[in-house]
Amino acid sequence: MDILINVINRTGFAEMQLGNVIMVVIGLIAIYLAIAKKYEPLLLLPIGFGIILGNIAYPEGLPLGVYDEGSVFSIIYMLVREGVLPPLIFLGIGAITDFSTLISNPKSVLLGAAAQVGIFTTYLGALALGFSGKAAASIGIIGGADGPTSIFLSSQLAPELLGPIAIAAYSYMALVPVIQPPFMKLLTTKKERVIRMKPPRKVSKIERIAFPIMAVLIATLIAPGALPLVGMLMFGNLLKESGVTDRLAKTAGNALLDIATILLGFAVGASTQADKFLRVTSLKIFGLGVLAFSIATICGLLFAKLMNFFMKDKINPLIGAAGVSAVPDSARVVQHFARKYDKDNHLLMHAMAPNVSGVIGSAIAAGVFLTLFRGLI
């Protein structure tokens, strides 16, 4: 009987706490949203399952969790903690991204830059709430709606907040179709929503090849800290556009990207153990995250309206909302919203320009923070 009682006491059932149960329910909700609602399923499903596994209680002394040295999960999590997986994801994103619309309409860079105001505004808000400079910078990047960038920066500056920051960033990426349309409706008129834009000009192969080289030189010289992200993004794009490394581009954009996404999503989910995640700090991060994302959307929309005062060929201000770096979801939301008012108005390609610009912009913003804070104690 003593042996039986000892076995029972060392089961997960005996070790489970209320916090673990709450986190398991959160993981189940994430899986439901991924499958039933199709909200970023490639991200939410691995994260949701990781949350469940990360909150299965186990007896003390068994090295099973991501925070237990030598465990399998800790080795996978090390790839996140050391900032390895986010640049690999950027490599894959670059290999499947077409920058032609941005090259054909360079003014779209301004829309991507305007959306980054949300990052720096939230940084100030986080400082006001008592977060350190490093933590505030990591939280602010959530405004870019860029999960890999948020994870990379927090892994370098505030690893203790990596779990809640990553969950917040990916949650808001998944909720782009829910969060952005109300702002788009509030800040634009019906007349503005039906503006039709001229088709983008055709971009030559030389331009497509030169772009990643020039972009990485300019961006990383401005913000050296952006080198891991922007460098890998543009390397992947050069593999695609060169025309001589198709095998490498396909590997980076398919197998490698999928592997890195699976491992990153799962590891982030598994890191949300109840005792480390269910804190007031996490609630503050989620609140600041939605503030950051909202400000980024608003700034993109308002700056697009401002640009129309100085442009002969008007742009549809809805594309300003795509300045956040949730590629291509934000551009799709713009397309879907515009077609409610004019079913023949196709803005997807136009919205992709500020959308990919937002990816670069958020990576540069992360690089600026990394350059400023990495050497601080």
SVG drawing of the C-alpha trace seen along z (x, -y; Angstrom):
<svg xmlns="http://www.w3.org/2000/svg" viewBox="-20 -69 48 71">
<polyline fill="none" stroke="black" stroke-width="0.4" points="0.0,0.0 2.9,-2.4 4.3,-1.7 0.9,-2.4 0.4,-5.6 3.9,-6.7 3.2,-6.0 -0.1,-8.0 1.6,-10.9 4.1,-11.1 1.6,-11.3 0.8,-14.4 -2.7,-14.4 -1.3,-14.8 1.0,-17.6 -1.5,-19.7 -2.3,-23.1 -5.2,-25.5 -2.8,-27.6 -1.8,-24.6 -5.5,-23.8 -6.1,-27.4 -3.1,-27.3 -4.3,-23.9 -7.7,-25.5 -5.9,-28.5 -4.0,-26.0 -7.2,-24.2 -8.7,-27.6 -5.7,-28.4 -6.1,-25.0 -9.8,-25.6 -9.2,-29.1 -6.5,-27.5 -8.8,-24.7 -12.3,-26.1 -11.7,-29.7 -8.5,-29.3 -6.8,-32.1 -3.1,-31.7 -3.3,-27.9 0.4,-27.4 1.3,-29.4 -1.6,-28.9 -1.8,-25.1 1.9,-24.5 1.7,-27.2 -1.6,-25.8 -0.3,-22.2 3.0,-23.5 1.0,-25.3 -0.7,-22.0 2.5,-20.1 4.3,-22.9 1.6,-22.7 1.5,-19.0 2.7,-18.8 5.4,-16.4 7.3,-15.5 10.2,-17.6 13.5,-16.2 12.3,-14.9 14.1,-17.0 11.1,-17.4 10.2,-21.1 11.8,-23.8 13.4,-25.3 15.0,-22.0 18.6,-21.8 19.2,-18.8 15.6,-18.1 14.6,-17.6 12.2,-20.6 15.0,-22.8 17.2,-22.0 14.5,-23.0 13.7,-26.1 17.4,-27.0 17.0,-27.7 14.5,-30.3 16.3,-31.7 19.5,-32.1 17.7,-33.8 18.4,-31.1 15.0,-30.4 13.7,-33.9 16.4,-34.7 15.8,-31.3 12.1,-32.2 13.1,-35.5 15.3,-33.6 12.3,-31.6 10.0,-34.6 12.5,-36.4 12.6,-33.4 8.8,-33.5 8.3,-37.3 7.9,-39.4 9.1,-42.9 8.1,-44.1 5.2,-46.2 7.4,-48.0 10.1,-48.6 7.5,-49.9 6.1,-52.3 8.9,-53.4 6.5,-55.9 4.9,-52.9 8.0,-52.7 6.6,-55.7 3.4,-53.9 5.5,-51.0 7.5,-53.5 4.4,-55.4 3.0,-52.1 6.2,-51.7 5.1,-54.7 3.1,-52.2 6.3,-50.5 8.0,-53.6 4.8,-54.9 4.2,-51.7 7.9,-51.7 7.2,-55.0 4.0,-53.6 5.8,-50.5 8.4,-52.7 5.6,-54.7 4.3,-51.4 7.6,-50.6 9.2,-48.3 12.9,-48.5 14.2,-50.0 15.1,-46.5 11.7,-45.1 9.8,-48.1 11.7,-47.8 10.8,-44.1 7.1,-44.8 6.9,-47.7 7.9,-45.5 4.5,-43.7 3.1,-46.8 4.7,-45.6 2.5,-42.4 5.7,-40.5 6.1,-37.4 9.6,-36.4 10.9,-39.9 9.3,-40.2 10.7,-36.8 14.2,-37.7 14.4,-41.0 12.9,-39.7 15.3,-36.7 18.2,-39.2 16.9,-41.9 14.3,-40.4 14.4,-36.6 12.3,-36.4 9.4,-38.0 9.8,-35.9 6.7,-33.7 4.1,-36.4 5.6,-38.7 5.6,-35.9 2.0,-34.8 0.8,-38.4 2.5,-39.0 1.2,-35.9 -2.3,-36.4 -2.5,-39.9 -1.2,-38.5 -4.0,-36.0 -6.6,-38.7 -5.7,-41.1 -9.1,-40.4 -10.8,-41.4 -8.7,-44.3 -8.0,-46.3 -11.4,-46.7 -13.1,-48.9 -10.2,-51.4 -10.4,-51.2 -14.1,-52.1 -13.7,-54.8 -10.8,-56.6 -11.8,-56.5 -14.8,-57.8 -16.8,-55.9 -15.3,-58.0 -11.8,-57.2 -12.5,-53.4 -13.5,-53.2 -10.4,-55.0 -8.9,-52.9 -5.1,-52.9 -3.2,-52.5 -1.7,-49.0 2.0,-48.9 4.6,-49.1 6.5,-46.1 9.8,-45.7 12.9,-44.5 14.9,-41.5 17.9,-43.8 15.8,-45.9 14.6,-42.8 18.2,-41.5 19.6,-44.9 16.9,-45.5 17.9,-43.0 21.5,-44.0 20.8,-47.7 18.2,-47.2 20.5,-45.2 23.3,-47.7 21.2,-50.7 19.2,-49.1 22.0,-47.5 24.3,-50.5 21.5,-52.6 20.8,-50.0 23.5,-47.4 21.4,-45.5 19.0,-44.6 21.7,-42.6 20.5,-39.1 16.9,-39.7 17.2,-42.0 20.3,-40.2 18.6,-36.8 15.4,-38.3 17.3,-39.8 19.5,-36.8 16.4,-34.6 15.0,-37.1 18.2,-37.2 18.1,-33.4 14.6,-33.7 15.3,-36.6 18.8,-35.5 17.3,-32.8 20.3,-30.5 19.5,-29.1 16.0,-27.9 16.7,-24.7 18.0,-26.8 15.1,-29.2 12.6,-26.4 14.3,-24.7 14.4,-28.0 10.8,-29.0 9.3,-25.5 11.1,-22.9 13.3,-25.1 10.6,-27.7 8.1,-25.0 10.6,-23.3 11.6,-26.6 7.9,-27.6 7.0,-24.3 9.9,-24.4 9.4,-28.1 5.7,-27.9 5.9,-24.7 8.8,-26.0 7.1,-29.3 3.9,-27.5 5.8,-25.1 7.6,-28.0 4.3,-29.4 4.3,-27.3 1.7,-28.6 4.0,-29.7 5.9,-31.9 3.1,-33.1 0.1,-33.8 1.3,-37.0 0.2,-40.6 3.1,-41.4 1.6,-39.2 -1.7,-41.1 0.2,-44.4 2.1,-43.0 -1.1,-41.9 -2.7,-45.3 0.3,-47.2 0.4,-44.8 -3.1,-45.6 -2.3,-49.3 0.8,-49.0 -1.0,-47.2 -3.9,-49.7 -1.6,-52.7 0.4,-51.2 -2.8,-50.6 -4.1,-54.1 -0.8,-55.8 -0.7,-53.9 -4.2,-55.0 -3.7,-58.6 -0.4,-58.9 -1.9,-57.5 -4.6,-60.2 -1.9,-62.8 0.0,-61.7 -3.0,-62.3 -2.8,-66.0 0.5,-66.1 -0.1,-63.5 -1.7,-64.0 -2.5,-60.3 -4.4,-59.5 -3.8,-56.3 -6.5,-54.4 -5.8,-55.2 -6.9,-51.7 -3.5,-50.3 -2.0,-52.3 -3.4,-49.7 -1.2,-47.2 1.9,-49.0 2.1,-46.5 4.2,-43.5 1.6,-40.8 2.3,-39.5 0.2,-38.8 -2.8,-38.8 -3.0,-42.6 -2.9,-43.1 -5.7,-40.5 -7.8,-42.3 -7.4,-45.5 -8.5,-43.7 -11.5,-42.1 -12.6,-45.4 -12.3,-47.5 -14.3,-45.0 -17.3,-45.5 -17.6,-48.9 -16.5,-48.2 -16.3,-44.5 -14.1,-45.3 -11.5,-47.3 -8.5,-45.0 -6.0,-46.5 -4.1,-43.3 -1.0,-44.0 -1.0,-47.7 -1.4,-46.7 1.5,-44.3 4.0,-47.2 3.5,-48.8 3.0,-45.3 6.5,-44.1 7.8,-47.5 6.4,-47.0 8.4,-43.8 11.6,-45.7 10.5,-48.6 9.9,-46.4 13.2,-44.6 15.0,-47.9 13.1,-49.1 14.3,-46.0 17.8,-46.6 17.7,-50.1 16.6,-48.9 19.2,-46.1 22.0,-48.5 20.9,-50.9 20.4,-48.3 22.4,-45.2 25.5,-46.6 23.6,-47.8 23.6,-45.8"/>
</svg>
